[in-house]
Amino acid sequence: MHTHVTTRGNLNVTEKHVVLTLALLLLVSTRLSAAQGQMPDFEQLVEDQSSAVVNIQTRRAFSTRPAIPDRLPPKLLRRFHNFRGQRPTPKGLGSGVIISTDGYIMTNAHVVDGATEIMVYLNNKQEFTAKLVGADQHTDIAILKVAGRDLPSAKFGNSDDLRVGQWVLAIGAPFGLEQTATQGIVSAVSRSLPTDSYVPFIQSDVALNPGNSGGPLFNLKGEVIGINSQIFSGTGGYMGLSFAIPINLASSIAEKLKMGVAIQRGWLGISIQDMNQTLAKSFGLDSPAGTLISAVVPNSPADQAKLKAGDVIVEFDGKRIGQASDLGPIVASTSVNSDANIKILRAGKAKTIKVTVGLLKSDELAFSAPHSDPFGLILSDMNREDHAAMGNKNGVRVDHVEPGKPAAAAGLQPQDIIVAFNHRSIDNLATFAEMTRNSKPGSTVPILVQRRHQVQFLALEVPTQHSG
């Protein structure tokens, strides 16, 4: 005869254990199912969108420049190609995305910088020689054109709608490995980087490596919401932080480049810094807010509007300014010569000041290729920064070299300084125009070029027909 010990629910111990075990298994199963339901399935997205992603390969005549631009902090921010710090090879790799069925392609400006030949490879094995339509170094956006029809193109999303924690997917060609997909989440939005004051970057933990440059970042709807541009790295390889240019900004730049419209950026003429608790207290504020003006450029738009050092900007033209990094992209995107209301705190009191936004005159790095001369050059006079960096007072700066033209064949590159033409010193653009106008068509002349702190002669062929 067996004795059963029962519970208040009239179940024996064994039966109770069975019920509890089943309940626990059901709970775990339910939670696992819920968790799995929240994990996105990227399979269809990749299948639908990969045809609009291209692999870009470039050739350069030669280069003595460091692979990592001098303006980037060492061992930190890296653009994705030639990342190990070695001298660049003649061939470069990158990615891009087709943005229209008639063959316009968006990529990074640094992918095609100085290229003498640009090849584009589609997912269906089609190959095209691409023409550089235009590039903007400040936002790192370039537009290419290939002679294709009915090409697969990507759809744009709204990068302003991005929120931290959203899933994103990148497709590109890291290390030249075509059609590679990696996924992650948005880690931050409107991220300011030390090297780029005009781009409110999308930060994510999507794995990116050299060759991903210029490739698209998709949301779960299959819409492009960013163009991959940089990584944060101590080694040159992926370390968990990657940065993309918001598509809203990239597309606005792209339209101007396609139309050959000059890219102008707004300018106030102030130096700014972040507020912290100690600074806020010293300015009579309860908590840090906005951005602090530390200096005002004489005769600048800010100076003319009576803005002062010590003013705290908390709002610009209706847009809240939470920190210093918020202000740059907003001002840069404001139309030149337009009026904007700036809300400031001065001596702890709120005040609204109207300012007429000026033109950022040092913005010569934006160009549109159709306006180049017969040499394939777009030049500008040197500014103060150039004189300080190069240590000389003579010459003209190369802003763009058009592939396939005499300047590219000679080996000229953007940011070179042309110091002399045919053994004659060059003072400015007018001097250069006069010398080229008087040179013999079809002849080859020596030009003296300063590249960073190295000086070398190059042989430039004068076109058989040119107007200088």
N, C-alpha and C positions, 0 to 999 in steps of 0.2 A: 504494500500500500504506500502510495507516494503522497507526500505533503506538498501543497502548492502555496507559496507566499504571494498574495495578491496585493495590488495597489488599490487606491480609492476608485479607480476607473474599472476595477474588476479585471485587470490584465495582469498576468504573471510577469515575473522579472524577465524571462526570456522573450516574451512577446513585446514587452516594453522596449527592450534593446533593439529588437527588429524594427519597431515603429520609429524609434529615434534615428536609427541608421538610415532608414528609407527617407525620413524627413530631411536629414542632413545631406544625403546624396541629391535629393530634389532641389534643395536650396543652392548647393554648389553648381548643379547643372544649370539652374535658372540664371545664376549670376554669370556663369561662363558664357551662356547663350547671349545674354545681354551685352557682355563685353565684346563678344565676337561680332554682334550686330553693330557695334559702334566702330569697329575697324573697317576702314574703307577698302573696297575692292578696286584696285587701279587697272585691272586687266583690260576692261573695255575702254577706259580713258586712253591708255597707251595705244591700243589698237586703232582708235579713232583719230588720235592727234599726231602720232609719230610721222605720218606722211608729210606733215607741214614743217618738220624739223630737218635742217640740213647740216651737213658737215662742210666746213670751210677750210681750205688749204691755201696758203699764200706763199709766194716767193719774194725774196728781197735781194737787191743787187749785192749789198754787203752791209755790215753794221759793225761799229765799234762801241755802240752804246751798251751800258749795263742792261741786263734783262729786266731788272726791277728799277722803275724810274726813281731818280734821286729824291723826289718829293715824298715817296712813301716811307714810313718809319721802317727801319730794318727789322727783319724777323717778325713783322706783324702783318700788315695788310699786303696781300699779294694779288696782283692780277694773274690770270690763270695760265698764260703761256710763257715758255722760257723761264720757268720758275726757280731753277736751282741756282741762278746767279752766274751761270756760265755765259760766255759770249753767244749771242743768238746764232742759230744756224740759218741757212738761206730759206728753209721751209718752216712755216708756222701753222699751227692748228687752232681751230676754233669751231664754234657752232653758230647757228642762226635760225630764224624762223620766217617762213614765207607769210607775208602779211596781205598779199593781194594775188588774185589768180593770174594777173598779167606779169608777175615775176619780180615784184619788189620784195626785198628781204631785209629784215632788221637784225643787226648784230652789234657788237661792241666796237667802238672806234679803235681801241687798242689792238683788236684782232687784225685789222687791216692797215694799221699805221705803217707807212713806209713801204707798202707792198707794191711790187712791180707787176705781179700777176695774182689774180684771185680766182680760184676754182671752187665751184659749188657742186656738191654731190647730194642727190636726193635719195630718199629711201628706196625708190624703185630702180635705182642704179643709173638714172639719168645724170649726165654731167654737163655743166655749163661754165663758160668763162664769164665772170661777173664784172660789171662796170661799177666803180664807186661813184654813187650819185652825190654823196656829201657826208660829212661827219662833224660831230661836235665833241671836242675833247673834254669840255667841262662836265657834260652828262654822260660821256663815254658811249654815245649812241652813233651808229653809222647806218646808212641805207645803201644797199646794193641793188643792181638791176640785172636780171638775166633775160635772155630772149626766149621766154617760155610762154605757152598759152594753156589756159585751163588748168593751172597748177593748183594743187591742194593748198589751202590757206587756213591759217588759224583765226579764231575769234578772240576779240579782246574782252576782258572783264573790266570791272571797276575796282581798281586797286584801293580806292578810298574806303571801300566796304570791308577791307581785310581786318580781321581781329586776331589777336594773339591766341594761339591754340588751334587755329584752323589747319586742316591738312593741306599740303601742297606737294606737287610732283614736278621734278625736273627731268627733261629729256635732252641729251646732248651727246657729245663725242669725247669723253675724257680720255686723254692719251691717244686720241685718234680712234678709239673703239666706238664705232657708230651705234646710234640708237640705244644708248644706255639710259635706263630709267632709275631714278632714285627718289625716295619719298621722305617726308618729314613734316614738321609743323612750323607755323609762323612763330618765331621766338620774340620778335619785337617789330614795331612799325615806326616809321619816321625816325629811323636811326641815323644820327649824324656821325660821320667819320672824319678824322683829322685832315684827310686829303681831299675831301669833296664837300664843300660847303653849300653846293647847289642841289644836292640830291638827298631826299629823305628816304634812305634805303629801307627795303624790307629785309629784316634779318630772319633767317631760318636755320634749322639744323639739317637741311637737305645736304647729302654728301655730294660735294663738287670738287673737281680736280682740274688740272691743266687740260684744256680742250673743251671744257664746259662753257667757256667764255662766250657770251652772246646768245646762248641757248635760252629757251623759254622756261618760265616757272608757271605751272598751271594750278588752278583751283580744282575742286572736285567736279565742277560743271564742265571741265575741259576748256576753260577760258584762260587765255594768257593774262596773268596779273603782274608779271615782272620779267625783266631780262637779266639773267645772271651775270654778275660783273666781277665780284671780288670774294676772297676768303680771308679769314683771320687766322694766321698761321705763324708758328715759330720755326717751321721747317720747310714751308713751301707746299706741303701736302695738306689734305683736309684734316681739320682738328675740331669739327663740330660747329663752326660758325661760318655761315656764308651770307652774302649780301646781293640783293637784286634791285635793279632800278624799277620803280613803280611804273606800270604800263601807262598810266594816265600821263605821266611826265614824258615817258619815252615816245608815246604816240604823238604828242604835241610837237616835240622836236622833230620827229620823223616827217610830219606833214610839211613843216617849214623847209626841211632839207629837200624834199621831193619837189617843192615849188621853186626852189632856189631863192627863198626869202632869207634875208639876213637875220640871224638870231641875236636879238637884243635882250639884255637883262637889266632889271631895275637896280638902282643904286641909291643908297641913302648917304653914305659917307660917315659911318660911325664904327667905332670899335666896341665890341660888346663882350660880356662875360656872364657866366651863370651866377645866380644868387645862391648863397647858403644861409644857414640859420644865423651865423654870426654877422654876416653882411646885412641880412634883413633887419636884425636887431639894431645895428648901427645906423640904419636908415629909417628907423622908427616904424618898421613893419612887424606885424605879428608872426608872419611865416614867410618863407622864401616863395616868391612868385615872379614870373616874368624874367626879363633879361636886363642886366644893368649896363647902361652906356658908360664906358670908361674913357672914351675920347671922341671928339667930333672934328672931322676934317674941315679946315677953313674953306669958306665959299662953297661948300657942298650943299646938297638939298637939305640935309639935316641942319646945317648951320643957318641956312636961309630961313628955315622954319622955326628957329630959336630953340631947337633941342639942345640940351646941355649934358655934360658929363655929370653923372649922379642921378639922372632920370632913369626910371625903371619902366620899360615898355611891357605892358601887360596885354595889349591888344593892338593888332594892325589890320586896319580896314575890315573890322568885324570879326577877325580871326584871333582866337585866344593864343597868347604866347606864354607857354608854360616854362620854357627854358630857352637858352641862347640858340640851340640848334634848330628851334622852330622858326626863327625869324628869317634866316638866310634864304631858304627855298621860297618862302612866301614873297619876300621882296624881289627876288630874282625873277619870279614869274609875273610880277606886276607890270603892266604896260608902262613903257617909258613916257614921261610927260603927263601921266595921269595923276590925279589928286587922290590922296589916301588919308584917312583919319587915323591918327595914332593915339591910343589911350595910354597915358603915362601916370606914374606916381611921382610927384615932385615934393620932397619934404613931407612925405606921408599923405599928401592930398592928391586926389584924382584930378586929371586935367586932360582935355582932348585937344590935340594940335593937328592942323592940316599941313601936309607936306606934299610937294610936287616931286614925284619920283624921277630921278635922273637916270642917265645911261651909264652903265659900267663900261668905261672907256678901255679898260685893259682886257676886254673880251674879244681879242682878235683871234682866238683859237677856233671859233666857229667859222665854217666856210661852206661854200657850195661849189662843187667842182665845175659846173658849166661856165663859170666866170673866170677860169684860169687863162693865162696867156699862151702863146704858141710854144713856149718852153715847157708848159705844164706846171707852172709855178703860181702859187698865191703867196705874196710877200707882204710884210708890214714893217714900218719903221720900228726900231728898237725902243722899248720903254725903259723906265728907271730900273725895273727889276732885271731886265736883260743886261743893262750896263753893269749892274752890281754882280750878277751871276757870272758874266763872261769876262769882266775886268777890262773891257775896252769901250771906246766911244764911237767906233766906226762900224758900218755894216747894216745890212737889212736881214730881218728874220724870215725864215721859211716857215709858212703856216701850213702849206699843203703841197704835196707832190703828186701830180696826176699820173697814174700808171700808163706806160706805153709812150710817154713823151720824152724829149731830150733830157729834161732834168732828172727823171727817174733812171734813164740809161746812164747818166753820169754818176749816179749814186747819191744824189742829194736826198735829205730826209727832213721831215718836219722838225722844227726847233734848231736846225742848223743856222749859223750866221754866215752870210756871204760877205766876206771882208774886202775882197778885191776881185775885179773883173778884168781879165787880160792885162794884169800887172798894174792896174790903176785902182787906187783906194776908193771905196764906196762910202759916201757919207750918209745917204738916205735913198728913199725910193726914186726921187727925181734923178739923182745921179745914176742909179742903176738903169733907169729907163733910157736916159740919154746914151749911155755906153752901149746898151744892147741895140738901140736904134741905129747907131753908127757902125756897128760891127758888120762884117762881110757875110752875107747869106751863104750858108753851106760850109763855112769855115768852122774850125774847132778851136776854142779859146780856153786858156787855163783860168780857173777861178779858185780863189783861196777861201777855204771854208773852215770855220771854227766850230767844232762839235764838242760841247762841254769845254774842257780845258785842253783839247788837242786841236792842232791846226794842220791841215793837209790841203794839197792841190787836187782838184778834180778837172777832168776834161769835159767841157760842155760844148755840144754841137749846136751851132746857130742854125735855126730852120732856114730852108731855102726861101721861104716867104715869111716875113715877120714884120710887125709894126712896132715892136719894142714895148 
